[in-house]
C-alpha cells in the first residue's frame, strides 16, 4: 500500500466517522453536535478531493 493510498484510506475513514457521528447525534436529538459533525464531514471530504486534484495535476496519481 502506497503512502497516497494510506492517506486516502484515512481520509475516507474520517469522513465516514463524521457521518456516523451525524447519525448518532440526530438519534440523540442533538442538533448542535450533528451540525458540527456535518461541517467536519464536508471539510474532510473536500480536503480529500483537493488532494486528489493536486495529485492529478502533478501526475502522481
C-alpha positions in Angstrom: 0.0 0.0 0.0 1.5 3.3 -1.1 1.6 6.5 1.0 -1.1 8.1 -1.1 -3.4 5.0 -0.6 -2.9 5.2 3.1 -3.7 8.9 3.2 -6.8 8.3 1.1 -8.0 5.4 3.3 -7.5 7.6 6.4 -9.5 10.5 4.9 -12.3 8.1 3.8 -12.5 6.6 7.3 -12.6 10.0 8.9 -15.4 11.1 6.5 -17.4 8.0 7.3 -16.9 8.5 11.0 -18.2 12.1 10.7 -21.3 10.8 9.0 -21.8 8.2 11.7 -21.5 11.0 14.2 -24.2 12.9 12.4 -26.4 9.8 12.6 -25.8 9.3 16.3 -26.4 13.0 17.0 -29.7 13.0 15.1 -30.7 9.9 17.1 -29.9 11.7 20.3 -31.7 14.8 19.1 -28.6 17.0 19.5 -28.8 19.5 16.6 -25.6 21.4 17.5 -23.5 18.3 17.6 -25.0 17.0 14.3 -24.2 20.3 12.6 -20.7 20.2 13.9 -20.2 16.6 12.5 -21.8 17.6 9.2 -19.5 20.6 8.7 -16.5 18.4 9.7 -17.5 15.8 7.2 -17.8 18.4 4.4 -14.3 19.7 5.3 -12.7 16.2 5.4 -14.3 15.1 2.1 -13.4 18.4 0.5 -9.8 18.0 1.7 -9.7 14.5 0.1 -10.9 15.9 -3.2 -8.4 18.7 -3.1 -5.6 16.2 -2.5 -6.8 14.0 -5.4 -7.0 17.0 -7.7 -3.4 18.1 -6.7 -2.1 14.6 -7.4 -3.7 14.5 -10.8 -2.1 17.9 -11.7 1.3 16.7 -10.6 0.8 13.4 -12.5 1.4 11.3 -9.4 -2.0 9.7 -9.4 
